[in-house]
Amino acid sequence: MSFNSFSEFIAMGGHGIYVWLSYGLGLVILAANWLVPKVSRDRLLTEQKRRLRREEEAR
């Protein structure tokens, strides 16, 4: 499929809204798949450091 102009490319023959929403949703899902485990890991490490500090102070 060839396009004569950038606006035709964006319109995707009348299906642009579906195409670009699909790309956007895909990027959001990829970002969430990267961000959620990172945040969870950071939270877990912070909790573990606090727990270790409390155990050291209790001795």
C-alpha positions as CSV (number, residue, x, y, z in Angstrom):
1,M,0.0,0.0,0.0
2,S,1.5,3.3,-1.0
3,F,0.4,6.8,0.1
4,N,0.7,10.0,-1.8
5,S,0.9,12.2,1.3
6,F,1.5,12.1,5.0
7,S,-2.2,12.9,5.7
8,E,-3.2,9.8,3.6
9,F,-0.7,7.8,5.6
10,I,-2.3,9.0,8.9
11,A,-5.8,8.3,7.6
12,M,-4.9,4.8,6.5
13,G,-7.6,4.7,3.9
14,G,-10.3,5.6,6.4
15,H,-9.1,3.1,9.0
16,G,-6.5,5.3,10.7
17,I,-8.4,5.7,14.0
18,Y,-8.3,1.9,14.5
19,V,-4.7,1.5,13.3
20,W,-3.3,4.3,15.5
21,L,-5.4,3.3,18.5
22,S,-4.1,-0.2,18.2
23,Y,-0.5,1.1,18.1
24,G,-1.2,3.3,21.1
25,L,-2.8,0.6,23.1
26,G,0.1,-1.7,22.3
27,L,2.6,0.9,23.5
28,V,0.6,1.4,26.7
29,I,0.6,-2.3,27.4
30,L,4.4,-2.6,26.7
31,A,5.0,0.4,29.1
32,A,2.8,-1.2,31.8
33,N,4.6,-4.5,31.4
34,W,7.9,-2.7,32.0
35,L,6.7,-0.3,34.7
36,V,4.6,-2.5,37.0
37,P,7.3,-5.1,37.8
38,K,9.9,-2.4,38.3
39,V,7.7,-0.6,40.8
40,S,6.9,-3.8,42.5
41,R,10.5,-4.8,42.7
42,D,11.5,-1.4,44.1
43,R,8.8,-1.5,46.7
44,L,9.8,-5.1,47.7
45,L,13.5,-4.0,48.0
46,T,12.5,-1.0,50.2
47,E,10.4,-3.2,52.5
48,Q,13.2,-5.7,52.8
49,K,15.7,-3.0,53.7
50,R,13.4,-1.6,56.3
51,R,12.8,-5.1,57.8
52,L,16.6,-5.8,57.9
53,R,17.2,-2.4,59.6
54,R,14.5,-3.1,62.2
55,E,16.0,-6.6,62.9
56,E,19.5,-5.0,63.3
57,E,18.2,-2.4,65.7
58,A,16.4,-5.1,67.8
59,R,19.7,-6.9,68.5
